[in-house]
Amino acid sequence: MKNLLLNPASALVLGVVAACAAATLLVSPSSIAADDKKPGAAKPALTVTTVRASPARLPIKLAANGNVVAWQEAIIGSETGGFRLTEVRVNVGDIVKKGQVLAVFSADSVNADVAQARAALQETRANAAEAAANAARARTLQSSGALSGQQISQYMTAEQTANARIAASQATLSAQQLRLKYTQVVAPDSGVISARTATVGSVVGVGTELFRMIRQGRLEWRAEVTASELSRVKPGTSALVKAANGSELTGRVRMIAPTIDPQTRSALVYVDLPPMLGASAPFKAGMFASGQFELGISDAMTVPQQSVVVRDGFSYVFRLNADQRVSQLKVQTGRRVADRIEVVSGLTPETLVVVGGAGFLNDGDLVRNVPAPASAPAAAVAAK
């Protein structure tokens, strides 16, 4: 029994320890639970910049595709036949002038025919001179009665016949000289040689094709425009044409085809391109090209391109709400000029749209908005 008795100091220490343990068991669980239930302060998901949609005047353009072809391609053939080709002076890609000699045929036999025709003409002229002298004497003796009327008539007829023979001989000589001229093949117009089938040593017939030439080096873009859009294009409309190699030219609509293809339901629009000569010309006949017809200017509402996010094939922007959270809005976009894009529907001018960081946001995210840096007005951008 003595061992179980404690002195007053020991009893006091044990009482303090027991009280602390009891306090720990009673206070700690509830305090921890209370701390867990306290809501923490929400943190922004991202720092963004915002702008409002801006009005602008944007060009109206109509896109189309087509082929680049020669404005007119001249077929140069032989105008005489049965002669051997002795010389070919041009090749594909050469620039030629109107009247320039392109090829030469052998002219030996034609020169002989010309000489013969010229001699025949001289003979008929001599005979005509004699006939004219006889007719003149007959006229002087007509009143004297030395010659009968029949004789006088014969002299007059001989003179007329001799004159007719002169004309026939002159025509024969001209025909032979024309044949001699045709032994040289000349360019009917200035332009670029686009094809050559002439071969030295060949004997060709009349009308055989020897060369093809792009007249005046002029090309045209034949754009295919649908029937629904055809009424928007007029002769004289400007068009920016871009070739497959990246080269660009500005042309003008010359004419619109009077018929529409029943298979494609589109019509050809003929656009004149600036003349281009030589092998280094950026546009070639037969080349595919795309282009845009410039149809005027209209008012539009635009936003920066980086504010438009494409997801699942649709375009969206993020609107900043008053509670600093964003809402995802589906929009329909239109024309693009510089770094601006037209919003056709789904957005009002007073809407505050997220620009910087829009691609990293989701609907309902909390953000921190900072002022956007100063930029050029949309109207100024559209005018560039």
C-alpha positions as CSV (number, residue, x, y, z in Angstrom):
1,M,0.0,0.0,0.0
2,K,2.9,2.4,0.6
3,N,4.1,1.9,-3.0
4,L,0.8,3.0,-4.4
5,L,0.8,6.3,-2.5
6,L,2.2,9.3,-4.3
7,N,3.5,12.5,-2.8
8,P,1.6,15.7,-3.6
9,A,4.1,16.9,-6.2
10,S,4.0,13.7,-8.3
11,A,0.2,13.8,-8.2
12,L,0.2,17.4,-9.5
13,V,2.5,16.5,-12.5
14,L,0.3,13.5,-13.5
15,G,-2.8,15.6,-13.4
16,V,-1.3,18.2,-15.8
17,V,-0.2,15.5,-18.2
18,A,-3.7,13.9,-18.1
19,A,-5.4,17.2,-18.8
20,C,-3.2,17.9,-21.8
21,A,-3.9,14.5,-23.3
22,A,-7.6,15.0,-22.8
23,A,-7.4,18.4,-24.4
24,T,-5.6,17.0,-27.4
25,L,-8.2,14.3,-27.9
26,L,-11.0,16.7,-27.7
27,V,-9.6,19.6,-29.8
28,S,-7.4,18.3,-32.6
29,P,-10.0,16.3,-34.8
30,S,-12.5,19.1,-34.9
31,S,-9.9,21.8,-35.6
32,I,-8.4,19.8,-38.5
33,A,-11.9,19.3,-40.0
34,A,-12.7,22.9,-39.7
35,D,-9.5,23.9,-41.4
36,D,-10.2,21.6,-44.3
37,K,-13.6,23.1,-44.9
38,K,-12.3,26.7,-45.3
39,P,-12.4,27.7,-49.1
40,G,-9.1,28.9,-50.6
41,A,-8.9,32.0,-52.8
42,A,-9.5,31.2,-56.6
43,K,-6.4,31.8,-58.8
44,P,-6.6,33.0,-62.5
45,A,-5.8,30.3,-65.0
46,L,-4.0,32.6,-67.3
47,T,-3.1,36.3,-67.9
48,V,-4.7,37.5,-71.1
49,T,-5.2,40.6,-73.2
50,T,-8.5,41.7,-74.6
51,V,-9.9,44.0,-77.4
52,R,-13.2,44.9,-78.8
53,A,-14.3,44.2,-82.4
54,S,-13.4,47.1,-84.7
55,P,-15.2,48.3,-87.8
56,A,-13.3,48.3,-91.1
57,R,-13.7,48.6,-94.8
58,L,-12.6,45.4,-96.5
59,P,-12.2,44.6,-100.2
60,I,-14.8,42.2,-101.7
61,K,-13.0,39.5,-103.6
62,L,-14.2,36.5,-105.6
63,A,-11.8,33.5,-105.8
64,A,-11.6,31.4,-108.9
65,N,-9.3,28.8,-110.6
66,G,-8.4,28.4,-114.3
67,N,-5.7,27.9,-116.9
68,V,-3.3,30.3,-118.5
69,V,-3.5,30.0,-122.3
70,A,-2.3,32.0,-125.3
71,W,-4.5,34.9,-126.3
72,Q,-4.2,33.8,-129.9
73,E,-2.0,31.1,-131.3
74,A,-1.1,31.6,-135.0
75,I,-0.4,28.5,-137.1
76,I,2.3,29.2,-139.7
77,G,2.3,26.7,-142.6
78,S,3.7,26.3,-146.1
79,E,2.0,28.2,-148.9
80,T,3.8,26.3,-151.6
81,G,4.4,22.6,-152.0
82,G,6.9,20.2,-153.5
83,F,10.0,22.1,-152.4
84,R,12.8,21.0,-150.1
85,L,13.2,22.9,-146.9
86,T,16.8,24.2,-146.9
87,E,17.0,26.4,-143.8
88,V,15.1,26.9,-140.5
89,R,16.1,30.1,-138.7
90,V,14.1,30.0,-135.5
91,N,13.4,27.6,-132.7
92,V,10.8,27.2,-129.9
93,G,10.9,30.2,-127.5
94,D,12.4,32.7,-130.0
95,I,10.9,36.2,-130.1
96,V,10.2,37.2,-133.7
97,K,9.0,40.3,-135.4
98,K,6.3,40.7,-138.0
99,G,7.7,39.9,-141.5
100,Q,10.8,38.1,-140.2
101,V,12.0,35.1,-142.2
102,L,11.5,31.9,-140.3
103,A,12.3,29.2,-142.9
104,V,13.5,29.0,-146.5
105,F,12.7,26.5,-149.2
106,S,14.8,25.6,-152.2
107,A,14.0,28.2,-155.0
108,D,16.1,27.0,-157.9
109,S,13.2,25.7,-160.0
110,V,11.1,28.7,-159.1
111,N,13.8,31.1,-160.2
112,A,13.9,29.3,-163.6
113,D,10.2,29.7,-163.9
114,V,10.4,33.4,-163.1
115,A,13.1,33.9,-165.7
116,Q,11.0,32.0,-168.3
117,A,7.9,34.1,-167.5
118,R,9.9,37.3,-167.8
119,A,11.3,36.3,-171.2
120,A,7.8,35.4,-172.4
121,L,6.6,38.9,-171.3
122,Q,9.3,40.6,-173.3
123,E,8.4,38.6,-176.3
124,T,4.7,39.5,-176.1
125,R,5.6,43.1,-175.6
126,A,7.7,43.0,-178.8
127,N,4.8,41.4,-180.7
128,A,2.5,44.0,-179.3
129,A,4.7,46.8,-180.5
130,E,4.7,45.4,-184.0
131,A,0.9,45.0,-183.9
132,A,0.5,48.5,-182.6
133,A,2.6,49.9,-185.5
134,N,0.6,48.0,-188.1
135,A,-2.7,49.2,-186.6
136,A,-1.4,52.8,-186.7
137,R,-0.5,52.6,-190.4
138,A,-3.9,51.0,-191.1
139,R,-5.6,53.9,-189.5
140,T,-3.7,56.5,-191.6
141,L,-4.7,54.6,-194.8
142,Q,-8.3,54.1,-193.8
143,S,-9.6,57.1,-195.7
144,S,-7.4,56.6,-198.8
145,G,-9.0,53.3,-199.7
146,A,-5.6,51.5,-200.1
147,L,-6.7,48.9,-197.5
148,S,-10.0,47.2,-197.4
149,G,-12.1,47.4,-194.3
150,Q,-11.5,43.8,-193.5
151,Q,-7.7,44.3,-193.5
152,I,-8.0,47.3,-191.3
153,S,-10.1,45.3,-188.8
154,Q,-7.6,42.5,-188.8
155,Y,-4.8,45.0,-187.8
156,M,-7.0,46.5,-185.1
157,T,-7.8,43.0,-183.7
158,A,-4.1,42.0,-183.8
159,E,-3.2,45.0,-181.7
160,Q,-5.9,44.2,-179.1
161,T,-4.8,40.5,-179.0
162,A,-1.1,41.5,-178.5
163,N,-2.2,43.8,-175.6
164,A,-4.1,40.9,-174.0
165,R,-1.1,38.6,-174.4
166,I,1.0,41.2,-172.5
167,A,-1.5,41.1,-169.7
168,A,-1.5,37.3,-169.6
169,S,2.3,37.2,-169.6
170,Q,2.4,39.8,-166.8
171,A,0.0,37.7,-164.8
172,T,2.1,34.6,-165.3
173,L,5.2,36.5,-164.2
174,S,3.4,37.7,-161.1
175,A,2.3,34.2,-160.3
176,Q,5.9,32.9,-160.6
177,Q,7.2,35.8,-158.5
178,L,4.6,34.9,-155.8
179,R,5.7,31.3,-155.8
180,L,9.3,32.6,-155.3
181,K,8.1,34.7,-152.4
182,Y,6.4,31.7,-150.8
183,T,9.7,29.9,-150.7
184,Q,10.4,32.1,-147.7
185,V,8.2,31.5,-144.6
186,V,7.7,34.8,-142.7
187,A,6.1,35.6,-139.4
188,P,2.5,37.0,-139.9
189,D,2.8,39.0,-136.6
190,S,5.2,39.7,-133.7
191,G,5.3,37.1,-131.0
192,V,6.9,34.0,-129.5
193,I,7.4,30.7,-131.3
194,S,5.6,28.1,-129.2
195,A,6.1,25.0,-131.4
196,R,8.2,23.9,-134.4
197,T,7.7,21.0,-136.8
198,A,9.9,22.3,-139.6
199,T,12.9,20.1,-140.4
200,V,15.7,20.9,-142.8
201,G,15.6,18.6,-145.8
202,S,12.0,17.7,-145.7
203,V,9.7,18.2,-148.6
204,V,6.3,19.4,-147.5
205,G,2.9,20.0,-149.1
206,V,0.8,23.1,-149.3
207,G,-0.7,24.0,-145.9
208,T,1.6,21.8,-143.9
209,E,2.1,23.3,-140.4
210,L,5.7,24.4,-139.7
211,F,5.5,26.7,-136.6
212,R,3.1,27.9,-134.0
213,M,3.4,31.4,-132.5
214,I,1.8,33.1,-129.5
215,R,0.7,36.4,-131.1
216,Q,2.3,39.5,-129.5
217,G,3.4,37.3,-126.6
218,R,-0.1,37.9,-125.0
219,L,-1.5,35.4,-122.5
220,E,-4.9,35.2,-120.8
221,W,-6.3,33.6,-117.7
222,R,-9.5,31.6,-118.4
223,A,-11.1,31.5,-115.0
224,E,-14.0,29.2,-114.2
225,V,-16.8,31.1,-112.4
226,T,-20.0,29.4,-111.2
227,A,-23.3,30.6,-112.6
228,S,-24.4,31.9,-109.2
229,E,-21.4,34.3,-109.0
230,L,-21.1,35.2,-112.7
231,S,-23.3,38.3,-112.5
232,R,-20.9,39.9,-110.0
233,V,-18.1,39.9,-112.6
234,K,-18.1,42.6,-115.3
235,P,-15.8,43.4,-118.2
236,G,-13.0,45.7,-117.0
237,T,-13.0,44.1,-113.5
238,S,-9.5,43.9,-112.1
239,A,-8.1,40.4,-111.1
240,L,-5.0,39.3,-109.2
241,V,-3.8,36.1,-110.8
242,K,-1.3,33.8,-109.0
243,A,0.5,31.0,-110.8
244,A,1.5,27.7,-109.4
245,N,5.1,28.9,-109.1
246,G,4.1,31.8,-106.9
247,S,4.3,34.5,-109.5
248,E,1.5,37.2,-109.5
249,L,0.1,39.4,-112.2
250,T,-2.7,41.9,-112.3
251,G,-5.1,41.5,-115.3
252,R,-8.5,42.8,-116.4
253,V,-11.6,41.0,-117.6
254,R,-11.8,41.2,-121.4
255,M,-15.0,39.2,-121.9
256,I,-17.3,36.6,-120.3
257,A,-18.3,33.5,-122.2
258,P,-21.9,33.6,-123.5
259,T,-22.5,30.0,-122.5
260,I,-22.3,27.9,-119.3
261,D,-20.9,24.4,-119.3
262,P,-23.9,22.1,-118.5
263,Q,-21.6,19.6,-116.7
264,T,-19.8,22.0,-114.3
265,R,-22.4,24.8,-114.3
266,S,-19.6,27.3,-114.7
267,A,-18.6,29.8,-117.3
268,L,-15.3,31.0,-118.6
269,V,-14.1,34.5,-117.8
270,Y,-11.3,35.7,-120.0
271,V,-8.8,37.9,-118.2
272,D,-6.1,39.7,-120.2
273,L,-2.6,39.4,-118.7
274,P,0.3,41.8,-119.4
275,P,2.4,40.8,-122.5
276,M,5.4,38.6,-121.5
277,L,8.1,37.5,-123.9
278,G,11.0,35.1,-123.6
279,A,11.8,31.9,-121.8
280,S,12.2,33.7,-118.5
281,A,8.6,35.0,-118.4
282,P,7.0,33.8,-115.1
283,F,3.7,32.8,-116.7
284,K,3.5,30.0,-119.3
285,A,0.7,28.9,-121.5
286,G,-0.9,25.8,-120.1
287,M,-0.1,26.7,-116.5
288,F,-2.7,26.3,-113.8
289,A,-3.4,29.5,-111.8
290,S,-5.7,30.8,-109.1
291,G,-6.9,34.3,-108.7
292,Q,-9.3,36.8,-107.1
293,F,-11.6,39.3,-108.8
294,E,-11.7,42.6,-107.0
295,L,-15.4,43.5,-106.7
296,G,-15.2,46.6,-104.5
297,I,-15.2,47.5,-100.8
298,S,-17.7,46.9,-98.0
299,D,-18.1,47.6,-94.2
300,A,-17.1,44.8,-91.9
301,M,-16.5,44.0,-88.2
302,T,-13.0,42.6,-87.5
303,V,-11.0,41.1,-84.7
304,P,-7.3,40.1,-84.6
305,Q,-6.7,36.7,-86.2
306,Q,-5.1,35.3,-83.0
307,S,-8.3,35.8,-81.1
308,V,-10.1,33.2,-83.3
309,V,-9.6,29.6,-82.1
310,V,-10.5,26.7,-84.5
311,R,-11.7,23.6,-82.7
312,D,-13.4,20.6,-84.2
313,G,-13.7,22.4,-87.5
314,F,-15.5,25.5,-86.1
315,S,-14.3,29.0,-85.2
316,Y,-14.6,30.3,-81.6
317,V,-13.7,33.4,-79.6
318,F,-13.6,33.9,-75.9
319,R,-15.7,36.7,-74.3
320,L,-14.5,38.2,-71.1
321,N,-17.4,38.5,-68.6
322,A,-17.7,40.9,-65.7
323,D,-16.6,38.2,-63.2
324,Q,-13.3,37.8,-65.0
325,R,-14.3,34.5,-66.4
326,V,-14.5,33.7,-70.1
327,S,-17.3,32.3,-72.3
328,Q,-16.6,30.4,-75.5
329,L,-18.7,31.9,-78.4
330,K,-19.1,30.2,-81.8
331,V,-18.6,32.7,-84.7
332,Q,-18.7,32.7,-88.5
333,T,-15.6,34.2,-90.1
334,G,-15.2,35.8,-93.5
335,R,-12.5,37.8,-95.2
336,R,-8.9,38.1,-94.0
337,V,-6.7,41.2,-94.4
338,A,-3.3,41.5,-92.9
339,D,-3.7,40.4,-89.2
340,R,-7.4,41.0,-89.1
341,I,-10.3,38.7,-89.7
342,E,-13.9,39.5,-90.4
343,V,-16.6,38.1,-88.1
344,V,-19.8,37.7,-90.0
345,S,-22.0,36.5,-87.1
346,G,-21.9,35.4,-83.5
347,L,-20.4,38.6,-82.1
348,T,-21.5,42.1,-81.2
349,P,-19.3,45.2,-81.4
350,E,-19.3,45.9,-77.7
351,T,-18.1,42.4,-76.8
352,L,-14.7,42.2,-75.1
353,V,-12.7,39.5,-76.8
354,V,-9.6,37.7,-75.5
355,V,-6.6,38.1,-77.8
356,G,-3.4,37.0,-76.2
357,G,-3.7,33.5,-74.7
358,A,-7.0,32.6,-76.4
359,G,-5.7,29.3,-77.7
360,F,-5.0,28.0,-74.1
361,L,-8.5,28.8,-72.6
362,N,-11.5,26.7,-72.0
363,D,-15.1,27.8,-71.4
364,G,-15.5,29.2,-67.9
365,D,-11.8,29.8,-67.1
366,L,-10.9,32.5,-64.6
367,V,-8.4,34.9,-66.1
368,R,-6.4,38.1,-65.3
369,N,-6.9,40.8,-67.9
370,V,-4.1,43.2,-68.8
371,P,-4.3,46.1,-71.2
372,A,-3.4,45.3,-74.8
373,P,-0.5,47.2,-76.4
374,A,-1.5,50.0,-78.8
375,S,-2.0,48.8,-82.4
376,A,-2.8,50.3,-85.8
377,P,-6.5,50.9,-86.3
378,A,-8.4,48.2,-88.2
379,A,-9.4,50.7,-90.9
380,A,-5.8,51.5,-91.5
381,V,-4.9,47.9,-91.7
382,A,-7.6,47.2,-94.2
383,A,-6.4,50.0,-96.4
384,K,-3.0,48.4,-96.9
